[in-house]
């Protein structure tokens, strides 16, 4: 289990630098694509562990995971995006994120890196938004010859 405490400065201040207008994101891989979520939403990164299935739930809800006495729903991001179910591997991880004061788990293929984007690097009108439901996306950023799809997790999962 990897805690994200080192991403925040020692005083617990925001990772959004006011003077440079940079946003820090956790980058992760789903299939061949790189996605990002705002680091301020990320609570924890865990290796995959078995979840308890929930009957009559959305197909992309894998089940419930007990973390320190809290039952967290775990969602398959790849399946939610309509790309089929994630094949669990040794690299599979669950990213615990906070959405509207509720914690959920996101199953992804792997975590890539922590990246920082200036506002000018984020394209909110990119054609890449057409590949997914545009309400799921904040934009697309290009850095070091890679494209990162920045997700709006608040709209992806029914919380």
N, C-alpha and C positions, 0 to 999 in steps of 0.2 A: 504494500500500500504506500503510495506516495502522497504526502501532504503538500499542499500548495502554499504553505506559509511563507516560503522563501521568495515567492513572487511579489509579495507586498513588502513595502519597506518596513523598517522596524517600528515605525509609529502607526502602522496599519492604515496609512493614507492610500488614497485611490491610486491606481496605476495609470490614470489618464493625466499626462503631464499638461498642465494648463498653458505653459509658455510655448510649447511646440505643437500642441493639439495632436498628440499621438495616442493611439488606442492600442493596448496590448491584448492579444488574443491567444488562446490555446489552439494550435493547429493539430488536426487529426485526419487520418485517412479512412475513407469509406470507399471500398473498391479501388479504382485508380485515381479518384479525385481527392483533393485536399480541401477540407472545410475548416472553419474557425468559429469559435464562440468567444465572446468577451470574457477575459480572464476574471473579471469581477463576479461573474456568475459561477465560476468553477470552485467547488469546495474540496474535491478529492479525486484522485485517479487510482483505480484499483484494477488488479488483474481480474480476469473473468472468473466468476464463481457461479455455481449452479443456482438458478432462481426457482421459486415455487410458482408453477403455472396458476393463472387466474381463469376460471371457467367463464365463458360467455363474454370475453373482453375483445378489444380491438385486436386484429391479427398481428399488429406490430408491437403489442405489449407482450414482452417475453414472460413477465411474471413479477413476483415480489421478492426483494432481497432484504434480509434483516441486517441492518448495520447499526451496531450499538443500540439495539432495542427499538430502532425506528424501521418500520416497514416501508421500503421505497419501491415504487414502480420502476421497472427497467424496460426501456424501449429499444427496439432494434432500429437504428437510424437508417440503415440501408433498406430495410423493408418498408419503413415509413415513407421513404422517397420513391417507392415503387420499383426498386431494383432487385427484388428477391430477398430471401433471408440471408443473413450473415452466416457464413460457415465459421464456427468457432475454431480458433487456432491458438497456439501458444502466445501469439502477439495480441490477441483480442483483449481489450480493456473496457472497463465501465467507467465513464466519466460521471461523477456526481456533480450535478449543477443545481443551482437554486433559481426557481422561477416563481415570482410572486409569493415569496416566503414559503415555498414548498420545494423540497428536495426530490429530484428524480435521477435515475441512472440512464445513461446513454451508452448502448453497446456500439463500439466502433472497432475497426480492424486494428488500428494502432494509433498511438499518439506520436506526432511528428516533432513539434517544437513549440516554443513560445515566440511569437512574432509581433513586431510593432509596426503599425501603419500610421502614416500621417494622413490627415483628412484628404489631402490632394491625391493620395495613392488609391483611394477607394472610389471605384466607379459604380455609382448607384443606377446607371442606365444601361449597363452592359448587356449584350446579347446573351451572355451566359445566364442571365436571369430567366430566360425563356426555357432553359433546360429543366428547371424546377418551378413549382408554383411560386410566382414572384412574391407572394406574401410571406414566404419562408425566408427571404433573403434581405439582408441590409445592403449588400453590394458585393463587388468582386474587387480584389486587390491583386496587383502584380508586383512581384518582388523577386529578385535573383532568378529570373527566368522561370518562375513558378506562378501559377494563379491560385489564389485562395478564395473560396466561396465563403463569405461571411454570413453566418446564419442568424436569423432572428428567432431564437429558441422559444420566445414567448408565444409565437403563433404556430409553431410546428406541432406542439403537443397540447392536447385538450386538458388544460389545468384549470 
